[in-house]
Amino acid sequence: MAQLICKDLTLGYGNKTVIENLSFEVNKGDYLCIVGDNGSGKTTLMKTILHLLKPQSGSITTGDGLLADEISYLPQQTEVQRDFPASVREIVLSGCQSRCGKRPFYNKAEKQLAVAAMEKLGITHLAKKCYRELSGGQQQRTLLARALCAAQKMLLLDEPVTGLDPAATEEMYTLIEQLNKTGITIIMISHDIEAALKHATHVLHIGSGGATFFGDVKEYDRHINSIL
């Protein structure tokens, strides 16, 4: 059964429509890479999935027991965020804020969740270090650990390797793939088609006005070769 069902979506903002009649499904454990030109509507789609934007028409529903608060989001990082004056532990723990309710503190279980997330992302040794002193790759690991604290069934990632050098980029892709292999569903926006073919299980290619392809990676590879 699909975890996420997008049916006949028309998306945009204000009076501008960027995607029309888009339909696709994401199953548990999928690694979907969304690719396409700048301005094609990739981020608009992701924000609509997160209910930050409303679709102009169509529907987005969840299934297979997935709840809205079990979806976590890692947006593109800004220069201001890169200079944030907090420790790695504080930032990872902040992913548990939605679990606290009205409590002004983190409980033992939430602290243990943060520790487990840091261990999974290999940043335990950086726990007390100031975030702005980290390398780009270390910062992205920290934000990914924070996203894991927020929700552990589905991760939405918007260009998670932006600004990273080639070694850190490959390292981040490997980490995301490892998380996917633990059962976490991944939906990632990327401009890197080669990386999509290497790491993802499925590809959604958005062109002008909507999807030009949706299917598994092998089908996408054949699709790309057929139009070259």
Protein Blocks (a to p, Z undefined) as FASTA:
>chain_A
ZZbdcehiacdehjbcfbghiacdddehiacddeddehilmmmmmmmmnopaccfbdcdd
deehiafklcccdddddfklmmpccdfklmmmmmmmmmnomafbdcfklmmmmmmmmmmn
opmmmmmpcfklpcfklmmmmmmmmmmmmpckbccdehklgoiafklmmmmmmmmmmmmm
nopacddddfblklmmmmmmbdcdddehiafbdcdfklmmmmmmmmZZ
